[in-house]
Amino acid sequence: MDKKMTLAEIRQKAETMPLEEAVSWLCDIIPDYGISVAKLADTFSKRLVRLREEKRRLLKMSEFEIHARKQGFVHIGGIDEAGRGPLAGPVVAGCVVLPENCFIEHLNDSKKLTPSMRDRLFDIIIEEAVDYGIGMVMPEEIDEINIYNATKKAMMQAVSNMKKTPDYLIIDAMELPLQISQLSLKKGDSLSISVAAASIIAKVTRDRWMEEAHKLYPQYGFDRHKGYGTEEHMEAIRKYGLCPIHRKSFTHGLVG
């Protein structure tokens, strides 16, 4: 063993290896390098444990996709929405088809993730997805057809905006009038890897839309609350009235 390697060089070499291989190599050289490498091996071992736990978690979240594939379905899309509850802005839906045996570390229900993690995962999902589509229904139409129907419409738009129509859909707590085999799954964004991916696509798309709207209507603070009914937002409505992206059916009674 080359004893001239510094701890920094050892760490750098270990970082280039697959994690299991790195742990094995570090353990092998402990007799030659002593406690400093033993501590490094322990750090990498803990990282390996976390990785294995993450793989088990995501495998559990893939059970509905695995079952669908066993039934013969191939193009399996997960669907979720963002923005059913806010007082302003669109409702947005995403539909995502992930590759078989997909592993995207930290993928989860968008509500369980920080904004920075959602942004990072958004880019990874777009890169890794076999296919995806996004649908959006604006406030005026939400007022016309109600939020339930608007959510359905956004979901169907997301499906229609895909390159290839899915042959199976896993939908978060909703059924769609489409001639496609589907499963309505309550809390699907926590139970299905595809629906979780769709929840991130929908949430990030909507948040970015609201951040752009903030530039037009900065007095409402859309960049902070994204249109939800916070006290700050309701106070702004009372002070400034409604703007064009407010949902009138949601804000009735807040202005005179």
C-alpha positions in Angstrom: 0.0 0.0 0.0 1.3 3.4 -0.9 1.7 5.1 2.5 2.3 8.5 0.8 -1.4 9.0 0.1 -2.8 11.7 2.3 -6.2 11.5 4.0 -7.5 14.0 1.4 -6.3 11.8 -1.4 -7.8 8.7 0.2 -11.2 10.5 0.6 -11.0 11.7 -3.0 -10.3 8.2 -4.3 -13.1 6.7 -2.2 -15.6 9.3 -3.6 -14.9 8.1 -7.1 -15.9 4.5 -6.2 -19.3 2.9 -5.9 -20.2 3.2 -2.2 -20.0 -0.5 -1.3 -16.6 -0.8 -3.0 -15.4 2.4 -1.2 -16.3 1.0 2.2 -14.6 -2.3 1.4 -11.4 -0.6 0.2 -11.3 1.8 3.2 -11.7 -1.1 5.6 -8.9 -2.9 3.9 -6.4 -0.1 4.3 -7.2 0.7 8.0 -4.2 -1.4 9.2 -1.8 0.7 7.1 -3.3 4.1 7.9 -4.8 3.9 11.3 -7.6 5.7 13.1 -8.1 8.6 10.6 -9.0 6.1 7.8 -11.1 4.1 10.3 -13.2 7.2 11.0 -13.5 7.8 7.2 -14.6 4.2 6.7 -17.2 4.7 9.4 -18.5 7.8 7.7 -18.8 6.0 4.4 -20.4 3.0 6.1 -23.1 5.2 7.6 -23.7 6.7 4.1 -24.1 3.2 2.7 -26.6 2.3 5.4 -28.6 5.4 4.5 -28.5 4.6 0.8 -29.7 1.1 1.4 -32.6 2.4 3.6 -33.5 4.9 0.8 -33.5 2.1 -1.8 -35.8 0.1 0.4 -38.1 3.1 0.9 -38.3 3.8 -2.8 -38.8 0.1 -3.6 -41.8 0.2 -1.2 -43.1 3.2 -3.1 -42.8 1.3 -6.4 -45.1 -1.5 -5.4 -48.1 -0.1 -7.4 -46.0 0.3 -10.5 -44.5 -3.1 -10.1 -48.0 -4.6 -9.7 -49.2 -2.8 -12.9 -46.2 -4.1 -14.9 -46.9 -7.6 -13.7 -50.4 -7.1 -15.2 -48.8 -6.3 -18.6 -48.9 -2.4 -18.5 -45.8 -0.6 -19.7 -46.4 3.2 -19.9 -47.4 3.8 -16.3 -48.2 7.4 -15.4 -48.5 8.9 -12.0 -50.7 12.0 -11.7 -51.0 14.7 -9.0 -52.0 18.3 -8.7 -50.9 21.5 -6.9 -53.0 24.5 -6.1 -56.5 23.3 -5.2 -56.6 25.4 -2.1 -55.0 28.8 -2.8 -57.0 32.1 -3.3 -55.0 33.0 -6.4 -53.3 31.4 -9.4 -53.9 28.3 -11.4 -54.4 24.7 -10.5 -51.5 22.7 -12.0 -51.3 18.9 -12.6 -48.4 16.7 -13.6 -48.3 13.3 -15.2 -45.0 11.4 -15.0 -43.9 8.1 -16.4 -40.7 6.9 -14.8 -38.4 4.1 -16.1 -38.6 0.7 -14.6 -36.3 0.2 -11.5 -36.1 4.0 -11.2 -34.0 5.3 -8.3 -34.1 9.0 -7.6 -32.8 9.6 -4.1 -35.0 11.7 -1.8 -38.0 11.4 -4.2 -41.1 11.9 -2.1 -44.4 13.7 -1.7 -43.6 17.4 -2.6 -45.2 18.6 0.7 -42.5 16.7 2.6 -39.6 18.4 0.8 -37.9 21.8 1.1 -38.3 24.2 -1.9 -34.6 23.8 -2.7 -34.9 20.0 -2.7 -38.1 20.2 -4.9 -36.2 22.4 -7.4 -33.3 19.9 -7.5 -35.6 16.9 -7.9 -37.7 18.7 -10.6 -34.6 18.8 -12.9 -33.7 15.2 -12.2 -37.2 14.0 -12.8 -37.4 15.9 -16.1 -34.1 14.3 -17.1 -34.9 10.8 -16.0 -38.6 10.5 -16.9 -39.6 8.4 -19.9 -42.4 10.9 -20.5 -44.2 13.7 -18.7 -46.9 16.2 -19.2 -48.2 19.3 -17.4 -51.7 20.8 -17.4 -52.9 24.1 -16.0 -56.3 25.7 -15.5 -56.4 29.4 -14.9 -58.4 31.3 -12.2 -61.2 32.5 -14.5 -62.0 29.0 -15.5 -61.8 27.7 -11.9 -64.5 30.3 -11.0 -66.6 29.0 -14.0 -66.4 25.3 -13.5 -65.3 25.0 -9.8 -62.0 23.7 -8.4 -62.9 20.0 -8.5 -63.7 20.1 -12.2 -60.8 22.4 -12.9 -58.5 19.9 -11.2 -59.8 17.0 -13.4 -59.3 19.2 -16.5 -55.7 20.0 -15.5 -55.0 16.3 -15.0 -56.5 15.4 -18.4 -54.5 18.2 -20.0 -51.3 16.7 -18.4 -52.1 13.3 -20.0 -52.8 14.9 -23.4 -49.6 16.8 -23.3 -47.5 13.7 -23.1 -45.6 12.3 -26.1 -47.3 9.0 -25.7 -50.6 8.2 -23.9 -50.1 6.1 -20.8 -51.7 2.7 -20.7 -52.1 2.9 -16.9 -52.6 5.8 -14.5 -52.1 6.0 -10.8 -54.0 9.1 -9.7 -53.9 10.9 -6.3 -57.4 10.5 -4.9 -59.2 11.1 -8.3 -60.8 9.3 -11.1 -60.7 10.6 -14.7 -63.2 10.1 -17.5 -60.5 8.6 -19.7 -60.4 5.3 -21.6 -57.3 4.3 -19.7 -56.9 1.7 -16.9 -56.4 3.6 -13.7 -56.1 3.4 -10.0 -57.3 6.2 -7.7 -55.0 6.1 -4.7 -55.6 8.2 -1.6 -52.4 9.8 -0.4 -50.8 8.6 -3.6 -48.1 11.2 -3.5 -46.7 9.3 -0.4 -47.4 5.8 -1.6 -46.4 5.8 -5.3 -43.1 6.9 -6.8 -44.8 8.1 -10.0 -47.4 10.1 -8.2 -44.6 11.6 -6.0 -42.7 12.6 -9.1 -45.9 14.2 -10.5 -46.5 16.1 -7.3 -43.0 17.7 -7.6 -43.5 18.6 -11.2 -46.9 20.2 -10.5 -45.7 22.0 -7.3 -42.6 23.5 -8.8 -44.3 24.5 -12.0 -47.0 26.3 -10.0 -44.6 27.9 -7.6 -42.5 29.3 -10.5 -45.7 30.6 -12.1 -46.6 32.4 -8.9 -43.1 33.9 -8.6 -43.5 35.4 -12.0 -47.0 36.7 -11.0 -45.3 38.4 -8.1 -43.4 40.6 -10.5 -46.7 41.9 -11.9 -48.5 42.2 -8.5 -45.7 42.6 -5.8 -48.1 44.1 -3.3 -49.7 40.7 -2.6 -46.5 38.7 -1.7 -47.2 35.9 -4.1 -43.5 34.9 -4.1 -43.8 34.0 -0.4 -47.2 32.4 0.1 -47.8 31.3 -3.5 -51.5 32.5 -3.3 -52.5 30.6 -0.2 -54.7 32.2 2.3 -52.1 33.5 4.8 -52.9 36.4 7.0 -50.4 38.5 5.0 -52.3 37.6 1.8 -55.7 38.3 3.2 -54.6 41.6 4.6 -53.2 42.6 1.2 -56.6 41.7 -0.4 -58.4 43.8 2.1 -56.0 46.7 1.4 -55.6 46.5 -2.4 -58.7 44.5 -3.5 -58.4 41.6 -6.0 -56.0 41.4 -8.9 -56.6 39.5 -12.2 -55.2 36.2 -10.9 -57.4 36.0 -7.8 -60.1 33.3 -7.8 -63.3 35.3 -7.2 -65.2 32.2 -6.0 -62.5 31.7 -3.3 -62.3 35.3 -2.1 -66.0 36.2 -1.8 -66.5 38.3 1.3 -62.9 39.4 1.7 -63.5 42.6 -0.2 -66.4 45.0 -0.1 
